[in-house]
Amino acid sequence: MDFNERHRLMNLPLTLHTRPFTSQIIDIHILRQSPPHSLRGLARWNGCDRPFPRTSSRHLLLHFFSVSYPLLRVAIIKEYSALFWTAELITVTGRLAALDSVMGSGAVRTALVVAGRVANDVLSFVVFTLLDVVDGLLCFFYKLADYALEAQWKPCYCSSSPGGIISGSSKIFVLSMISSTKLHLEDISDTLYSRPSFLSETSKTVLDELRRRKLIRWRRSTSPSSVTAATTVTVNSTIIQMLQGKMGSKKSHPVRSWSDCPCDSCSPSGSRDTLFVHAECPKDGSMAEEDVLFIHGFISSSAFWTETVFPNFGDEARARYRLLAVDLLGFGKSPKPVDSLYTLREHVETIEKSVLECYNVKSFHLVAHSLGSLLALALAVKHPGAVKSLTILAPPYFPVPKGEQGTQYVLRRVAPRRVWPPITFGSSVICWYEHISRTVCLILCKHHRLWERIFKFATRNRVRTYLMDGFFCHAHHASWHTLHNIICGSAGKMEGYLDEVRDRLSCDVAVFHGRDDELLPLECSYAVKSKIPRARVTVVDDKDHITIVVGRQKAFARELEEIWRNAKSNSERYSQRRKN
């Protein structure tokens, strides 16, 4: 079957997610002067034996990829060149020698990178399409298991069917069908129940590209329902069921799920509003001059700080500061209520009750990592006069482009559904697949004692396991809602928080980011600086999302001491600038 026949059978417009090559522009007919194993046959496929124009070559090569990879997503790159498409073709067909003879080893490396991206796209499509199916099967399995073991159906977010329609213009609604308690609907992210499958999202992308190219017509609906959509809010049925149990149940502590670990460290007793706080005061018994609050990131615990940075503070810092590291609600040794939605508001309020009120904290320095950076910003905005310095590491801040839905945009940036790098694959599975992530918790977290013994035996107890403890000691219900309601749900609030820190707070702002961070790109920290010009961004070479602290704890401890020591003078300087 020749190329034209294959083109007629499979004429699908497709693209490659890659960066444009704009450094060199070389026409196809130049490369046709290369050895016979290059692109000499390509012209014959197009029915010409002469140097053809660039537009024709692009058209031909685009459809070559349409035939080779018929189900890739569409994303035509604006500034592509003939060299770009030639490198793509020769790489995929394995003819690297032709490119090497023309452009040298640099072009071969570039072609290999492009080929790797193509392979990542194709493999990701296959893997995540299968995971969509597996997650659906696991949903059915857990429905049966929950009913068999707990005699009730547990709600999940697989179905996006609405549970109730509430009309109004404000952001606070009264759910009369549940109780008179007010619910702040903006705290609940729509990514909990609106996560399209990979195949449907790919199809939508293809249709959008066809509409953009005006190959198909699309007429926007003007039905009455779309007119009134601005004042009507649809609440997911799962949220309705959870709130019915939360507000109407007589039990203050509903029974935990059979798939959660029943040990005391994973399910501590006590009030749900009392978080675990690791406090270190001056050893001589004197009163500390200042307080420092440490907030960990996603699926972590206070041990992320107490096992790394705390032991490396100098004697002067230990005598002056009271160090407070908190386990967030649902993580570490803190309570993990099954009737909580783990919203940003709930997390901030529990920190206030467990730390600021319990320890009588009037003013404090803030240090936060990853997800904790969002909570630190919310806490700083709520207590602008109490914050002396703000230090955040790898903040998950993605400025939302105009016209994009904030929650969905952040979800796709944090979890782009790619199999490589591994940390991206892990975050994609956790973010997109409710029942697969529950299975991971069932296998690892419920049996964490066994895994800890295996790990200690394999390493002969030579490796500290505090990072594993932070991962194991969490419940799926807590991590799932925290991820979506804070990281994704805060997309519409981050702009306001950063503006408040810039305009109302005079404290010093320091941002640290690892150059090799594959989970949250370096652009997140620079985006924070664009909103807060006085923020100082420190990029640490050869460090990633975790090793920005772990492995360089001594250096980071010295950096924190310097930030706290200069906080007062920096704050006075910023205040003076604002007055001027």
C-alpha positions as CSV (number, residue, x, y, z in Angstrom):
1,M,0.0,0.0,0.0
2,D,1.6,3.3,-1.1
3,F,1.5,6.5,0.8
4,N,-1.5,8.1,-1.0
5,E,-3.7,5.0,-0.4
6,R,-2.8,5.1,3.3
7,H,-3.4,8.8,3.4
8,R,-7.0,8.4,2.0
9,L,-7.8,5.6,4.5
10,M,-6.4,7.4,7.6
11,N,-6.6,11.1,7.0
12,L,-6.5,12.3,10.6
13,P,-4.8,15.6,11.5
14,L,-2.5,14.9,14.4
15,T,0.4,16.6,16.2
16,L,3.4,16.2,18.4
17,H,3.7,17.9,21.9
18,T,7.2,19.3,21.5
19,R,9.1,22.5,21.3
20,P,9.6,24.3,18.0
21,F,13.1,24.4,16.5
22,T,13.7,27.9,15.3
23,S,17.5,28.1,15.4
24,Q,18.0,26.9,11.9
25,I,15.8,26.8,8.8
26,I,16.7,24.4,6.1
27,D,14.6,23.5,3.1
28,I,13.8,19.9,2.2
29,H,15.5,20.3,-1.2
30,I,18.9,21.0,0.6
31,L,18.6,17.7,2.4
32,R,17.8,15.9,-0.9
33,Q,21.5,16.5,-1.8
34,S,22.5,14.1,1.0
35,P,23.2,10.4,0.5
36,P,20.5,8.2,-1.1
37,H,19.3,6.9,2.2
38,S,17.9,10.3,3.3
39,L,14.7,11.8,1.8
40,R,15.2,11.0,-1.9
41,G,12.2,8.7,-1.8
42,L,10.0,11.2,0.0
43,A,9.7,13.3,-3.1
44,R,8.7,10.4,-5.2
45,W,5.9,9.6,-2.6
46,N,4.6,13.1,-3.3
47,G,4.7,12.6,-7.1
48,C,7.5,15.0,-7.9
49,D,11.2,14.7,-8.6
50,R,12.1,18.4,-8.0
51,P,12.7,20.5,-4.9
52,F,9.3,21.2,-3.5
53,P,8.3,24.2,-1.5
54,R,8.3,24.3,2.2
55,T,4.5,24.3,2.6
56,S,4.2,21.2,0.5
57,S,6.9,19.4,2.5
58,R,5.2,20.3,5.8
59,H,1.9,19.1,4.5
60,L,3.4,15.8,3.4
61,L,5.3,15.2,6.6
62,L,2.3,16.1,8.7
63,H,0.2,13.5,7.1
64,F,3.0,11.0,7.4
65,F,2.6,11.3,11.1
66,S,-1.1,11.1,10.8
67,V,-0.7,7.7,9.2
68,S,2.0,6.6,11.7
69,Y,0.3,7.8,14.8
70,P,-3.4,8.0,14.2
71,L,-4.6,8.6,17.7
72,L,-2.2,11.3,19.0
73,R,-3.6,14.6,20.2
74,V,-3.7,17.7,18.0
75,A,-1.4,20.7,18.8
76,I,0.1,22.3,15.7
77,I,3.2,24.2,16.6
78,K,3.2,27.7,15.2
79,E,6.9,28.2,14.4
80,Y,7.8,24.8,13.0
81,S,10.4,24.6,10.3
82,A,11.5,22.1,7.6
83,L,14.4,21.0,9.8
84,F,12.0,20.2,12.6
85,W,9.8,18.0,10.4
86,T,12.8,16.3,8.8
87,A,14.3,15.5,12.2
88,E,11.0,14.0,13.2
89,L,10.7,11.8,10.1
90,I,14.3,10.6,10.0
91,T,14.2,9.8,13.8
92,V,11.0,7.8,13.6
93,T,12.1,5.9,10.6
94,G,15.5,5.2,12.2
95,R,17.6,6.9,9.6
96,L,19.8,8.9,11.9
97,A,22.8,8.6,9.6
98,A,21.4,10.9,7.0
99,L,20.7,13.6,9.5
100,D,24.1,13.1,11.1
101,S,25.9,13.5,7.7
102,V,24.1,16.9,7.2
103,M,23.9,18.5,10.6
104,G,26.3,16.6,12.8
105,S,25.9,14.9,16.2
106,G,23.9,17.9,17.7
107,A,21.0,17.3,15.3
108,V,21.1,13.6,16.1
109,R,20.7,14.4,19.8
110,T,17.9,16.7,19.0
111,A,16.2,14.1,16.9
112,L,16.6,11.5,19.8
113,V,14.9,14.0,22.1
114,V,12.0,14.4,19.7
115,A,11.7,10.6,19.3
116,G,11.6,10.3,23.1
117,R,8.7,12.7,23.2
118,V,6.9,10.8,20.5
119,A,7.4,7.5,22.4
120,N,6.2,9.2,25.6
121,D,3.0,10.5,23.9
122,V,2.2,7.1,22.3
123,L,3.0,5.1,25.4
124,S,1.0,7.5,27.6
125,F,-2.0,7.2,25.4
126,V,-2.0,3.4,25.7
127,V,-1.2,3.3,29.4
128,F,-3.8,5.9,30.5
129,T,-6.5,4.6,28.3
130,L,-6.0,1.2,30.0
131,L,-6.0,2.9,33.4
132,D,-9.4,4.5,32.6
133,V,-10.8,1.0,32.1
134,V,-9.1,-0.4,35.2
135,D,-10.4,2.5,37.4
136,G,-13.9,1.8,36.2
137,L,-13.6,-1.9,37.1
138,L,-12.2,-1.1,40.5
139,C,-15.2,1.3,41.1
140,F,-17.5,-1.7,40.6
141,F,-15.3,-3.9,42.9
142,Y,-15.2,-1.3,45.7
143,K,-19.0,-0.8,45.5
144,L,-19.5,-4.5,46.1
145,A,-16.7,-4.7,48.8
146,D,-18.0,-1.7,50.7
147,Y,-21.5,-3.1,50.7
148,A,-20.4,-6.6,51.7
149,L,-18.0,-5.4,54.5
150,E,-19.8,-2.3,55.8
151,A,-23.4,-2.9,54.7
152,Q,-23.7,0.3,52.8
153,W,-22.8,1.8,49.5
154,K,-19.9,4.3,49.7
155,P,-20.2,7.4,47.5
156,C,-17.6,8.0,44.9
157,Y,-17.0,10.7,42.3
158,C,-17.1,8.4,39.2
159,S,-20.6,9.6,38.4
160,S,-21.0,13.3,37.7
161,S,-24.7,13.2,38.1
162,P,-26.0,16.2,40.1
163,G,-27.3,15.7,43.6
164,G,-29.0,19.0,44.0
165,I,-29.5,22.3,42.2
166,I,-29.1,25.5,44.1
167,S,-29.9,28.9,42.8
168,G,-28.4,32.2,43.9
169,S,-25.9,34.9,43.1
170,S,-23.5,34.7,46.1
171,K,-20.8,32.1,46.8
172,I,-22.4,31.0,50.1
173,F,-25.5,28.8,49.8
174,V,-27.8,27.2,52.2
175,L,-28.5,23.5,51.4
176,S,-32.1,23.2,52.7
177,M,-32.2,19.6,51.6
178,I,-29.4,18.8,54.1
179,S,-29.6,21.2,57.0
180,S,-29.4,24.9,57.7
181,T,-25.6,24.9,57.8
182,K,-23.9,27.1,55.3
183,L,-21.5,25.7,52.8
184,H,-18.8,27.6,50.9
185,L,-19.1,26.0,47.5
186,E,-16.0,27.8,46.2
187,D,-13.9,25.6,48.6
188,I,-14.9,22.5,46.7
189,S,-13.0,21.9,43.5
190,D,-14.9,20.6,40.4
191,T,-11.9,18.4,39.6
192,L,-13.3,16.0,42.2
193,Y,-16.1,14.9,40.0
194,S,-15.2,16.3,36.5
195,R,-12.2,14.3,35.3
196,P,-12.8,13.2,31.7
197,S,-11.2,10.0,30.5
198,F,-8.0,10.2,28.5
199,L,-9.7,9.0,25.3
200,S,-12.6,11.4,25.6
201,E,-10.2,14.3,26.2
202,T,-8.1,13.3,23.2
203,S,-11.2,13.2,21.1
204,K,-12.3,16.7,22.3
205,T,-8.8,18.0,21.5
206,V,-9.1,16.7,17.9
207,L,-12.6,18.2,17.5
208,D,-11.4,21.6,18.9
209,E,-8.5,21.6,16.3
210,L,-10.9,20.7,13.5
211,R,-13.2,23.6,14.6
212,R,-10.2,25.9,14.7
213,R,-9.3,24.9,11.2
214,K,-12.9,25.3,10.2
215,L,-13.1,21.8,8.8
216,I,-16.3,21.2,10.8
217,R,-19.0,23.6,11.9
218,W,-19.9,24.1,15.5
219,R,-22.9,26.2,16.7
220,R,-22.9,27.4,20.3
221,S,-26.0,26.6,22.2
222,T,-28.3,29.4,23.1
223,S,-30.9,27.4,25.0
224,P,-32.6,28.9,28.0
225,S,-30.6,26.5,30.3
226,S,-27.3,28.1,29.2
227,V,-28.7,31.6,29.9
228,T,-29.5,30.8,33.5
229,A,-26.4,28.8,34.1
230,A,-24.7,31.8,35.7
231,T,-27.0,31.7,38.7
232,T,-27.4,28.0,39.0
233,V,-25.0,25.7,40.8
234,T,-24.9,22.0,40.4
235,V,-23.7,20.1,43.5
236,N,-22.3,16.6,42.9
237,S,-24.3,13.8,44.5
238,T,-21.3,12.5,46.3
239,I,-20.8,15.8,48.1
240,I,-24.5,15.8,49.0
241,Q,-24.2,12.3,50.5
242,M,-21.1,13.2,52.4
243,L,-22.6,16.4,53.8
244,Q,-25.8,14.5,54.8
245,G,-23.7,12.2,56.8
246,K,-21.6,15.0,58.2
247,M,-24.4,17.3,59.2
248,G,-27.2,15.0,59.9
249,S,-25.5,12.1,61.6
250,K,-25.5,11.8,65.4
251,K,-22.0,10.3,65.4
252,S,-19.2,12.8,65.6
253,H,-16.6,10.3,64.4
254,P,-18.0,8.0,61.7
255,V,-16.5,4.6,61.3
256,R,-13.4,4.5,59.1
257,S,-13.3,2.5,56.0
258,W,-12.2,-1.2,55.9
259,S,-9.5,-0.2,53.5
260,D,-7.8,2.2,55.9
261,C,-5.2,1.2,58.5
262,P,-6.7,0.7,62.0
263,C,-3.4,1.3,64.0
264,D,-3.2,4.1,66.5
265,S,-0.6,6.1,64.5
266,C,-2.8,6.1,61.4
267,S,-6.1,6.6,63.2
268,P,-5.3,8.6,66.4
269,S,-8.0,9.2,68.9
270,G,-9.0,12.6,70.2
271,S,-10.7,15.7,68.8
272,R,-10.8,16.1,65.0
273,D,-9.7,19.7,65.4
274,T,-6.5,18.9,67.4
275,L,-3.6,18.3,65.1
276,F,-0.3,16.7,66.1
277,V,2.3,19.4,66.7
278,H,6.0,18.7,67.2
279,A,7.3,21.6,69.4
280,E,11.0,22.3,70.3
281,C,11.5,25.0,72.9
282,P,14.8,26.4,74.3
283,K,16.5,23.7,76.4
284,D,17.3,26.0,79.3
285,G,13.7,26.5,79.9
286,S,13.6,30.2,79.0
287,M,10.9,31.8,76.9
288,A,11.6,31.8,73.2
289,E,11.8,35.3,71.6
290,E,10.1,34.2,68.4
291,D,8.0,31.4,67.0
292,V,8.5,29.5,63.7
293,L,5.7,27.4,62.1
294,F,6.7,24.7,59.6
295,I,4.1,23.3,57.2
296,H,4.8,20.1,55.2
297,G,3.7,19.2,51.7
298,F,1.4,16.6,50.2
299,I,1.5,13.1,51.5
300,S,4.2,14.0,54.1
301,S,4.4,14.8,57.8
302,S,6.1,17.0,60.3
303,A,9.0,14.5,60.2
304,F,10.0,16.1,56.9
305,W,11.2,19.0,59.0
306,T,12.0,17.4,62.4
307,E,14.3,14.8,60.9
308,T,16.2,17.1,58.6
309,V,16.3,20.8,59.4
310,F,15.6,20.8,63.2
311,P,18.8,18.9,64.2
312,N,20.9,21.2,62.1
313,F,19.9,24.5,63.7
314,G,22.7,26.2,65.7
315,D,22.6,26.8,69.5
316,E,21.8,30.5,69.0
317,A,18.7,29.6,66.9
318,R,17.6,27.0,69.4
319,A,17.9,29.4,72.2
320,R,15.9,32.2,70.4
321,Y,13.2,30.4,68.5
322,R,10.4,28.0,69.4
323,L,10.1,25.6,66.5
324,L,6.6,24.2,65.7
325,A,6.0,21.6,63.0
326,V,2.5,20.5,62.4
327,D,1.0,17.4,60.8
328,L,-1.8,18.6,58.6
329,L,-5.4,17.3,58.9
330,G,-5.5,13.8,57.4
331,F,-1.7,13.2,57.5
332,G,0.9,11.9,59.8
333,K,-0.3,11.5,63.4
334,S,-3.2,14.0,63.0
335,P,-6.8,12.9,62.9
336,K,-8.2,11.7,59.6
337,P,-12.0,12.3,59.8
338,V,-13.9,10.4,57.1
339,D,-16.7,13.0,57.0
340,S,-14.3,15.9,56.1
341,L,-13.9,17.4,52.7
342,Y,-10.4,18.7,53.6
343,T,-10.9,22.1,52.1
344,L,-8.5,25.0,52.4
345,R,-10.7,26.6,54.9
346,E,-10.7,23.5,57.1
347,H,-7.0,23.1,57.0
348,V,-6.3,26.7,57.9
349,E,-8.8,26.7,60.8
350,T,-7.4,23.5,62.3
351,I,-3.9,25.0,62.1
352,E,-5.2,28.1,63.9
353,K,-6.8,26.1,66.7
354,S,-4.0,23.6,67.1
355,V,-1.0,25.9,66.8
356,L,-1.8,29.6,67.1
357,E,-4.4,29.3,69.8
358,C,-3.1,26.3,71.7
359,Y,0.5,27.6,71.8
360,N,-0.5,31.2,72.2
361,V,1.4,32.3,69.1
362,K,1.1,36.0,68.5
363,S,3.6,36.5,65.7
364,F,5.6,34.0,63.8
365,H,7.8,33.1,60.8
366,L,6.4,30.7,58.2
367,V,8.2,28.0,56.4
368,A,6.3,25.7,54.0
369,H,7.0,23.2,51.3
370,S,4.9,22.4,48.1
371,L,1.2,22.1,49.0
372,G,2.0,23.7,52.4
373,S,3.0,26.9,50.5
374,L,-0.7,27.4,49.6
375,L,-1.7,27.0,53.3
376,A,1.1,29.4,54.4
377,L,-0.1,32.1,51.9
378,A,-3.7,31.7,53.1
379,L,-2.6,31.9,56.8
380,A,-0.4,34.9,56.1
381,V,-3.3,36.7,54.4
382,K,-5.6,35.9,57.3
383,H,-3.0,37.2,59.9
384,P,-1.1,39.9,58.0
385,G,0.2,41.7,61.0
386,A,1.5,38.5,62.7
387,V,3.8,37.2,59.9
388,K,7.5,38.2,60.3
389,S,8.9,36.3,57.3
390,L,7.5,33.9,54.7
391,T,9.7,31.2,53.2
392,I,8.1,28.8,50.7
393,L,9.7,26.0,48.8
394,A,8.5,24.7,45.4
395,P,5.1,26.5,45.5
396,P,2.5,25.0,43.2
397,Y,1.4,28.2,41.6
398,F,0.3,28.1,37.9
399,P,-1.0,31.4,36.5
400,V,-4.2,30.6,34.7
401,P,-4.4,31.9,31.2
402,K,-7.4,34.1,30.2
403,G,-10.3,32.0,29.2
404,E,-9.2,28.8,30.9
405,Q,-11.0,27.2,33.8
406,G,-8.6,27.5,36.7
407,T,-9.1,24.2,38.5
408,Q,-8.9,22.1,35.3
409,Y,-5.9,24.0,34.1
410,V,-4.0,23.4,37.3
411,L,-5.0,19.7,37.3
412,R,-3.5,19.2,33.9
413,R,-0.3,21.1,34.8
414,V,0.3,19.1,38.0
415,A,-0.8,15.8,36.5
416,P,-0.3,15.9,32.7
417,R,-1.0,12.1,32.3
418,R,2.5,11.2,31.1
419,V,4.4,8.0,31.9
420,W,7.7,9.8,32.0
421,P,9.2,11.1,34.2
422,P,8.2,8.7,37.0
423,I,7.2,11.4,39.5
424,T,4.8,12.8,36.8
425,F,3.3,9.4,36.3
426,G,2.8,8.9,40.0
427,S,1.1,12.3,40.4
428,S,-1.1,11.6,37.3
429,V,-2.3,8.3,38.8
430,I,-3.0,9.9,42.2
431,C,-4.8,12.9,40.7
432,W,-6.9,11.3,38.0
433,Y,-7.9,7.8,39.3
434,E,-9.9,7.7,42.5
435,H,-10.1,4.0,42.8
436,I,-6.6,3.1,41.6
437,S,-5.2,5.5,44.2
438,R,-7.4,3.9,46.8
439,T,-5.9,0.5,45.8
440,V,-2.4,1.9,46.3
441,C,-3.4,3.0,49.8
442,L,-4.9,-0.4,50.5
443,I,-1.8,-2.2,49.4
444,L,0.8,0.1,50.9
445,C,-0.7,2.2,53.7
446,K,-2.9,-0.4,55.3
447,H,0.0,-2.8,55.5
448,H,2.7,-0.2,56.2
449,R,4.1,-2.1,59.1
450,L,5.0,-5.0,56.8
451,W,6.5,-2.7,54.2
452,E,8.6,-0.9,56.9
453,R,10.0,-4.3,58.1
454,I,10.8,-5.3,54.6
455,F,12.5,-1.9,53.9
456,K,14.6,-2.1,57.1
457,F,15.6,-5.6,56.4
458,A,16.6,-4.9,52.8
459,T,18.7,-1.9,53.8
460,R,19.9,-3.5,57.1
461,N,18.3,-0.6,58.9
462,R,20.8,1.9,57.6
463,V,18.3,4.2,55.9
464,R,16.0,6.5,57.8
465,T,12.4,5.9,57.0
466,Y,10.8,9.2,57.9
467,L,9.9,9.9,54.3
468,M,8.2,6.5,54.0
469,D,6.4,7.1,57.3
470,G,5.0,10.3,55.9
471,F,3.7,8.5,52.8
472,F,2.3,5.5,54.7
473,C,0.5,7.4,57.5
474,H,-2.2,8.9,55.4
475,A,-5.7,7.9,54.4
476,H,-7.0,7.9,50.8
477,H,-10.0,9.9,51.6
478,A,-7.8,12.7,53.1
479,S,-5.2,12.7,50.4
480,W,-7.8,12.6,47.6
481,H,-9.8,15.6,48.9
482,T,-6.8,17.6,50.0
483,L,-5.1,17.3,46.6
484,H,-8.2,18.4,44.6
485,N,-9.6,21.0,47.0
486,I,-6.3,22.7,47.8
487,I,-3.9,22.4,44.9
488,C,-6.6,22.5,42.2
489,G,-9.3,24.3,44.1
490,S,-7.0,27.2,45.1
491,A,-6.4,28.1,41.5
492,G,-8.9,31.0,41.6
493,K,-7.6,32.2,45.0
494,M,-3.9,32.3,44.5
495,E,-3.9,35.6,42.5
496,G,-5.7,37.3,45.4
497,Y,-3.5,35.8,48.0
498,L,-0.3,36.9,46.3
499,D,-1.8,40.4,45.7
500,E,-2.6,40.6,49.5
501,V,1.0,39.5,50.4
502,R,2.4,42.2,48.1
503,D,0.1,45.0,49.2
504,R,-0.7,44.4,52.8
505,L,2.2,42.4,54.2
506,S,5.6,44.0,54.8
507,C,7.4,40.8,55.7
508,D,10.4,39.3,53.9
509,V,9.4,36.7,51.2
510,A,11.9,34.0,50.2
511,V,11.3,31.3,47.6
512,F,13.4,28.2,47.0
513,H,13.2,25.9,44.1
514,G,15.2,22.9,42.8
515,R,16.4,23.3,39.3
516,D,15.8,19.6,38.6
517,D,12.2,19.6,40.0
518,E,10.2,17.4,37.6
519,L,6.9,17.7,39.5
520,L,6.6,21.5,39.8
521,P,8.6,23.5,37.2
522,L,10.8,26.4,38.1
523,E,8.4,28.8,36.4
524,C,6.1,28.4,39.4
525,S,8.6,30.2,41.7
526,Y,9.3,32.9,39.0
527,A,5.5,33.4,38.7
528,V,5.3,34.1,42.4
529,K,8.1,36.7,42.0
530,S,6.2,38.3,39.1
531,K,3.3,38.9,41.6
532,I,5.5,39.8,44.5
533,P,8.5,41.8,43.1
534,R,10.3,41.9,46.5
535,A,10.4,38.1,46.7
536,R,13.8,36.6,46.4
537,V,14.0,33.4,44.4
538,T,16.8,31.0,45.1
539,V,17.4,28.3,42.5
540,V,19.4,25.3,43.9
541,D,21.2,23.3,41.2
542,D,21.0,19.5,41.0
543,K,18.1,19.4,43.5
544,D,14.5,18.3,42.9
545,H,11.2,18.5,44.7
546,I,12.4,16.5,47.8
547,T,16.2,17.1,47.8
548,I,15.6,20.8,47.9
549,V,15.6,20.0,51.7
550,V,16.6,16.4,52.1
551,G,20.4,16.1,51.5
552,R,21.1,19.8,52.0
553,Q,19.5,20.3,55.4
554,K,22.6,21.9,56.9
555,A,22.8,24.5,54.2
556,F,19.0,25.2,54.4
557,A,19.2,25.6,58.2
558,R,21.8,28.3,57.8
559,E,19.7,30.0,55.1
560,L,16.7,30.0,57.4
561,E,18.6,31.4,60.3
562,E,19.8,34.3,58.1
563,I,16.3,35.0,56.8
564,W,14.9,35.1,60.4
565,R,17.8,37.2,61.6
566,N,17.3,39.9,58.9
567,A,13.5,39.7,58.9
568,K,13.0,42.8,61.1
569,S,15.3,45.1,59.1
570,N,13.9,43.8,55.8
571,S,10.4,44.4,57.0
572,E,11.2,48.0,58.0
573,R,12.9,48.6,54.7
574,Y,9.8,47.4,52.7
575,S,7.5,49.5,54.9
576,Q,9.6,52.6,54.2
577,R,9.5,51.9,50.5
578,R,5.8,51.6,50.5
579,K,5.3,54.9,52.3
580,N,7.6,56.6,49.8
